[in-house]
């Protein structure tokens, strides 16, 4: 591959090699950007083809000027069912010059806008994706997920549709399971109880669908750790970093002696926070921690007793 700095239709200036045509010896080398060919302007010999311009895009502080000069379109919008490739009729009743549209033409524009929305999702698959992506956006907004996780959930849902995994299953349940799966992959601590509360679906149904998706798409998921929940729970309870560090230390010690197997990670995290808060004489109740961790107070007390007895923490309390 030849390396050149060039301008379309003009002579190319060499960077690393001499611009000499191997056929006629001419240095009149140009780039035909329309066809993507690097050629000799004297004899017509093509030196390179499928050439991609590596220069900078036009930069401008004026969005209108930038839209006119830019050579590429916007990137695909993964979180939109049609990836943002369809056209839209602006909701503002103004023409291309910015002048208001007359009342006579507004009714016609309204009908065009309505039919445009209907035609954007013309088949069953597009309607399915449209509904599912709206649900993913709603869940992600309520439980404060970053845009990258929402995009990954949309990509995962598309994969489920291609594999025909949605047949006979609720769209909302598949969408919820995709959100939970991407949270697990991204290391963002979100429990089934939280997603179930947002979607009003049974957490056992979401869990079954999650396992089904992981099996069919061959996803290897790391087990959830109690340490992943401690920071978020402490932030919601307005506890300082010293309590976070001690709670994580308690879980690490419990992990070394292998007493965490079969226990709910969020319940263990809640109990470790409760122990740490008591050690540092921070007034926080089991009810407050249970509400944040989406577990019962009985679970916290049971995990609390197990950790204290197994780790011999009675002298600290």
Secondary structure as UniProt FT lines:
FT   STRAND          4..5
FT   TURN            8..9
FT   STRAND          13..14
FT   TURN            22..24
FT   STRAND          29..32
FT   TURN            33..36
FT   STRAND          37..40
FT   TURN            41..43
FT   STRAND          46..48
FT   HELIX           63..69
FT   TURN            78..79
FT   TURN            81..84
FT   TURN            96..97
FT   HELIX           103..120
FT   HELIX           124..142
FT   TURN            143..144
FT   HELIX           147..162
FT   TURN            163..164
FT   TURN            167..168
FT   HELIX           171..186
FT   HELIX           192..199
FT   HELIX           203..216
FT   TURN            217..218
FT   HELIX           227..237
FT   HELIX           241..256
FT   TURN            257..258
FT   TURN            261..262
FT   HELIX           265..279
FT   TURN            280..281
FT   HELIX           286..293
FT   HELIX           297..311
FT   HELIX           314..316
//
